[in-house]
Amino acid sequence: MSAYPDRAEAELTDRAAYQRAPDPERGPRPRERRGQPPPRGRPPARAATGGRGPRPPRRKPRRRGSEALAILAGLAVVAAIVAIVRVNFHHSKPHRAPVVENSHTTTTTRRHPSPAPAKPSPTGVSVPIPASYHPQSFTAIGELTWWLLAPASCPAGAAKSPCGSIVRTSDGGRSFVAIASPDAPLSAGQTAPGYSQLRFADPKNGFAFGPDLYSTHDGGKTWQPVDLNGNVTELAISSGEAYATVEPAGGGNGRLVHSPTGHDDWSTVSAAGVVSGGLWVQGSDVIVQSGAGGGAGGNVLFSHDAGQTFSASPAPSPGLPCQFAAPEQPVVWAHCATGTESGVWRSTDGGAHFTIAVGTGTSLPLPNSAVFAAASSTTAAVGYQKMYRTSDGGRLWTPITTSGVAQWAYLGFTDDTHGAGLGYVGSIAPQNEHLYYTTDGGQSYHLVQVP
């Protein structure tokens, strides 16, 4: 094992002394609505301690109580303990997405409801952790609690092949446990039936998607297929609400839908119109790329009221897909394709205007397949065969060397110091994909051994 687990354990010890309150995922931060960005200078996110609440006072037994009264008193104590456990469990905040996811829900009424599909029977299959684990999706609700999804051999009785293996850690990668996965094929992308990505809002509620959609509301014990009449291309979670972009099965521009994370009640966010991707949510803020016009459209749509209304601003790369991140408003980051290369843009006025930060037209060329993540309003990383990091808002980008990584497939941050990356070691093949973790805002990455 690398030195990382020891570092994570030390951090956990320090944080436990710092604060006993349950920890958010990368989403709403202490000062914000959503769950990602607190103001600069805030302490790093802290992990949930799982402390128990105060115990109810004990009653002295009556000397002359009947047996029935003794039984009733015992039941009252049991009920009180159950109530305490429930309160403590639901007091944790949910991930950004990057990927995870706050406990408070900003949307209290359903807007523009669409007919609910018939509820299918729950499905699920238990897949043991493979001897060699190569994750293709990462999701987190804090710096210590993550889930990974990887290909695995199907057990006897599984209805589909290949299967997916889902594992969870609650101690920052020191140990992992397997949970059941949807009884459906693991897809390599958005074309084949099944699912390819994973998102969790909290320990109980999660989603597997791309292109089909499956949900769990019992921590992965069972999964239910959800029919949204199209292919789910992106899914993001914040503040107890899940948002997804859904495209027609035959291709073309799609629509934005949302549902409470605790149960499946999906409806269309009509105010967004047609959309094409670029989904980002944080608290009541929603960003998505318009699908109006050719390609990905020429506008970025911004909502500050959980999708009830949107304003439009010109996209950094009109007609081509973008990825957005706004961990600290009013700064908005954008990573967009431009044709043969990609670029990173940054806005300091809530997305009204974007300025190129790196990539297209600069000394650091990036292919369209580069991956990007923002940790704060000033810190971000972009990677392909090499990774580059900025801590000054994009003026200077420093190369970050991680031994053995030939190409990066994913980057994400759960807060301004903790994050993950999926990188290929050797040739670009699924069996060569590995998980790396950072505890210093992307300055260094450490290999995480699974299991």
N, C-alpha and C positions, 0 to 999 in steps of 0.2 A: 504494500500500500504506500501511497505517496504521503508527504508530510501534510497534505491538505486536511485529512480528517482530524489530525491533532489540532491544527489551527482552528478548524470549525468548532471543535469541542471547547477550546479556550475562549473563543468568541461567545459561545453559548453561555459559559460560566459567567463571563463579564456582563452579558446582557441580562441574565437572570437577576443579578444584583442591581442593575440599572432600572429595570421596570418589570413588574409582575403581570402587567396587563397583557391580554392576548394580542397576537401580532397580525397585521394585515398582510396580504399578499402584495404583489406589486400593483397596487391599485390605489385606492384611496389612501392618502396619507393623512397623518394626524390633522393637518391644517386644512385639508381639502375635502371636496365633495366626493371624489372618486376613490382614489386609492392609489394614486401614484405619487404625486409630487408634493412634498412639503416644501416650505421655503428653504432657501439655501441656509446652511449652517445648522440644520436640524440634525439630531442624532440619527444614526442608521436604524432601519427597521428592526424591531425586536421580535423574537419568537414567542409563541404562546407557551405559557408555563403550565397551563392545565391545572392551576391551583383550585382547590375545592373551596366552596363558600362556607360560611359559618354554619356550624351544626345547630339544629334546633335544641332548645334547652331540654334537659332530661326531667321527666316527672318522677317524683318519689312514689314508689308503689304504695297503694293503700293497703293497710294491714287487713282490712275486711272487705276487699273488692271481690266480686264474683269472677268466675272463669271467663264469662262473656265479656266483661269489662276489660279484662287483661288482654283478650284477643284483639278487641277494638283498639286498645292503646298501642299494641304492636303494629297493627295495620297503619295507624296514623304515623308512626315513626318511619315505616317503610315508604309511605307516600311522600313524606317530607324529604327523605333522602333522594328519591327519584326526582322530585322537583328540583333539588339542588343540582343534581347531575345534569339535568336538561338545561338549566339556566347557564351553567358553566360551559357546556358544549356549544350552545348557540351564541356565546358571547365572542366568538372569534370572528375576525374579518376575513372575507374571502379574497385571486390572481388577476393579474392584469392580462391582461392577456396577452404572448406572449402573450403572445402569448398574454392574468389573473388576476371588481371583485371585492366590493365592499359590502358591509353588512346592512347599510341603510339603503332603502329603495326609494328613488326619486319619483318613480312613476306609480301613482296610486290608482289610476283608472285606465281601463283598456281603451285604446283608440282604434277606430276603424277595424273592428273585429272581423275575422274571416272564419268561415265554417270550420269547426274543429274536425280533424280526421278521426275515423273510427279508431278506438284504442286497441292496438294489437297486444298479443300475449307477451309477457316478459320473456326474455331470452338471455342466456349467458353461458359461458363455458370457462371452466377452470384450466388455465394453462400454467404449468410450472415454469419457474425462471430458467431459461435456457443456460446451458453451461457457458456459452459465449454470447453475451448480450450486446446487441448493436442497435441503439435507439434511433428512431427516425422522427420522434416528436417528444417535446419537453413542455411541461406546464407546471406552474408553481403558485402557491398562495402565501409565500413568505420565503425568507432566506433558508429555512430548514425543511420545509415540507414541499416535496415535489412528486410528480408522477412522470413516468417514462413509458413510451410505447415502442415495441420492437417486434420484428418478425419472429415467429416460433413455429415449431412443428405442431400439428394439430393432434389433440388427444383422441382416444377412441370415443366415438359418439358425436364428434363435432360435425356440424352440418356442412361447413364450408372449408375451403382451403385456398391459400395459406391462412394461418391464424395469427392473431396478434397477442403478444404478452404484455400485460400492464403491471408495472411494479410501482410501489410507493415507498418513500422514505420520509421519516419525520425527525431525523437527526442530521440533516445536511449531507447525506450520502454515506454515513458510516455503516448503515445496514438498510436492507430493502426487504419488503414482503410483496408477494404476488397477490393480485386481486383478479377477479373474473373479468373477462373481456366480452364484448358483444359476440354472439354466435353468428358471425358474418365474416366474409373474407377480408383480409388486410389488403388494402389497395396501395399500389405504388404511386398513385397520383390521383388526378381528378377524373380520369376516363373510365377505369374499370370499376364495377360495382363494389361496394363495401365502404371501408373507412380508412383514412390514412393519418389523421391528426387527432390530438387529444387536448381537451381543456377542462379544468376543474374550477368551480367557484368556491368551494369549501369542502370539508372532508366527506360530505354526503352527496353533493350535487355536481355532476360532471357530464360532459358531452364528447362523443367520438363522432367525427365527421369527415367529409371529403372523399367521395361526393355524397354519400348517403349520410343520414343523421341518426344517432342513437343516444339515448339519455339514461342516466342512472340517478336515482334519488335515495339510494340506500348505501352509498359508498362503494358501488361496484358489485354488490351481491347479485343484482339483476340489472339488465339493460333492456330498454324498450325501443324498437324502431319508431321513428317519427317521420311521417310523410308530409313534406312541405311542397310537394308538387314541383320538384326541380332539384338541381344539384347545389349542395351547400359548398360554397367556395371559400368563405372565411367565417370565423366565429370569434367573438370577443365578449368578455364578461366584465362587468363592473357594477358595484352598488346593488347587488341582488338582481340584476337584469342581464340577460343574455341577448346579444344581437348577432344576426347572421345575414350574409348576402347569399341570395338564392338565384341561380341562373336557370333558364329553360334547359331541359335535357338535350335539346338539339343545338345549344349554344346561343349566344347573343346576350344583350344586356338584361339585367335581372332586377330584383327588388330587395329592399331592406325589411327584415322581419325581426320581431323581438318577443321575449317571453320572460316571465319570472323564472329565476333559476330553480326555485323549489318545486315547481311542477310545470308540465308542458301545456302552455296556453299561448301558442304562437299567433301573432297577428301582424299584418303588414303596416309598416311605418309609411303611410301614404304621402306625408309631406316631403319625403325624400325623392319621390318620383322614381325614374329608372336609374339604377346604379351599376357600377362596374367593378368595384373592389376598393382597396385602400382603407379598409375599416379600422377605426381606432375609437375606443370608448374609455371614458374616465369620468366617473360620477355622472353628472347630467350632460357632459360634453360628448358629442358624437361627431366623428369626422368620417366621411365616405366620399369616394370619387363619383362624380356624376357619369351616367351612361348616355346622356343626351348627346346627339351628334355622332360622328364617326369614331370608331375605336373606343377608347375609354372616356371620350368626352373632353370638353375643354375646361370644366370647372371642378373645383373642390367644394363640397357642401359642408357647412359647419352648423351645428345645433348646440345651444346651451341650455335647452329645456327638455332633454331626454327625447328629442326627435319630434316634438310637437311642431316646431318651426325650424327652417333652415335658411341660411344665407349662403350666397355663392361667391367664390373668388376665382380668378383665373388659375388654372393648374400650372405648375412649374414646367411640365412637359406635355402640352395639350395633345390629346389623342393617344397617349401611351400610358401604361399602368404605373402607378406610384404606390409607395408604402409610406404611411404617415405616423408620426409619434409626437405627442404633446405632453410630456411628463410634467412640465411646469409652464402654465400659461403666463404671458401671451406668446411664448416661443413655440413655434411649430416646426418640426423637422420633416423633410420629405426626401425619399430616395426613389428616383424615377428612372425608367428606361428612356433612352433618347434615340434608339435605332441600333447602332453598333456598340454603343457604350452607355453607361448609366452615370448619374450624378447625384450628389447630395445637396439639397437646398435647405435654407433656414429662413424662417420668418420671425420677426420680433414684434409684429402687430396683429397677432391672432390669425395669420394666414392671408391677410389682405394682399401682402406683397412678399415674394420670395427672392432670395439672393443666392447664387451658386456658392457652395462652400468647398466642394471638392469634386473631382471627376471630370465630366465633359468640359473640354476647353481649358483644363488646368494641367499642371505637371504630373498629376496622379490619375492616369486613365483607369477606368473601371469597366469591366464587362457588364452586360445587362443582368447576368446571373449572380452578381455580387449580392451579399446579404448585409443587412444594416440593423442597428438598434441604437436607441438613445437612452442614456441613463438619467440625464437631467437637461436643463436648458443650455448647459455649456458642454456637457460630456456626451460623446457618441462614438460608435465604432462601426467600421465598414470593412468587409473582408471578402476575399476571393482566394487566391493562392497565398496571399499575405493579408494580414489584418493591419489596419491603421486606426489610430485613436486620436481624438481631439479632446482637450479639456478647456479650450478657450473659445468655444462657439464656432469652430471650423476654420479659424485662421491658420493654425498649425496642426498637421497630422503626423503622428509619430508611429513608425512601424512597431508592431508587437510580435515578437517571435515566440511560437509555441512549438517545441520540439516534436517532429514527426508529422505534423499536420500538413498535408499536401493541398487541401482545399477546404474552405468553410462552407457548410450547408445551412447553418442557422446561427443567429445571434439573438440574445434577448437579455433584458434586465428585470429583476424583481424589485429593485430600488436603486438608489444612486451608487451603491457599492457592490451589491450582489447580482450575479448574472450567470448565464450559461451559454455554451456554444456547442454545436455538433460539428465535428470535423472528420474528414477522411484521412486515414493514415495509410499511405501507400496509394494503390490505384483507387479510382472513384467507383466504388462498388458498395452495395448495402452492407456486406459483411466486414467492411473496413471502417464503418462509422462509429465514432466514440464520443462520449460526453466529457466536456471540460467545464470547469467552474471557476468563477472569479469572485474574490472577496475584497478587491481593491479598485472597483470601478472599471475593470477591463485593462488594468496595467499588466496583469499576468493571469494566465489560465493554468489550471491544474487538472490532470487526468483523474476522472472518477471511475473506480473499478466497480462494475456491476456484474454479478451480485456481490 
